[in-house]
Amino acid sequence: SRANRLVVCSAEVQQGAWSCGSGLTLTEGRFTFTVSATNRAGTTVTGAPVTVTVDLTKPSTPAGSGCAVLADGTVRCSGTGETAGDTVVIRDGNGDLVCEATVPPSLQWSCESSRPVTEFPLSITVQDPAGNESGTTTLPSPPAIGKPGAGEVIRDPQPEISGTGTPGDTVEIRDENGTVVC
């Protein structure tokens, strides 16, 4: 095999196959390898070249991504990717897969879990086609309304709404029309 006109490795064909380690440390970029074989009579034949891209760069840690817990307990996540073809992976607090999405040419990705998610916080990583993985972004745990309780009948037209969340986060309470009520 040859890369940039250097002999990369040499091997003898055994039972119709060959393999050899290059011993080279390739830098990031495109390389074209060409294989040639010489038989016992000294005749050399060259095979078709193969171009590969060496990608050693990790994708950026995801930013601008978010997830929402839906009424049935499933989770819908979305965001803007950096490079089409990357895979965005969402995991729960136990490290189990929640959902994943391939970043499309528009860079706007989304995915939804197929089951309710109960273990938080969620984490997001990005993997490029070469297998390089970004750092992890940990999303805050979702807030929850504690009072008034689901299905509760109340008399107060201006009820106090309270619940739980991650310290330091700011919560907004919205009605079914998306209007902020407090």
Beta strands, then each sheet from edge to edge (+ up, - down):
strand 1: 2-3
strand 2: 6-7
strand 3: 29-34
strand 4: 36-38
strand 5: 44-46
strand 6: 50-54
strand 7: 66-69
strand 8: 75-80
strand 9: 87-91
strand 10: 97-102
strand 11: 108-112
strand 12: 123-127
strand 13: 137-138
strand 14: 144-147
strand 15: 162-164
sheet 1: 2+ 1- 3+ 6-
sheet 2: 4+ 5-
sheet 3: 7+ 8- 11+
sheet 4: 10+ 9- 12+ 13-
sheet 5: 14+ 15-
end
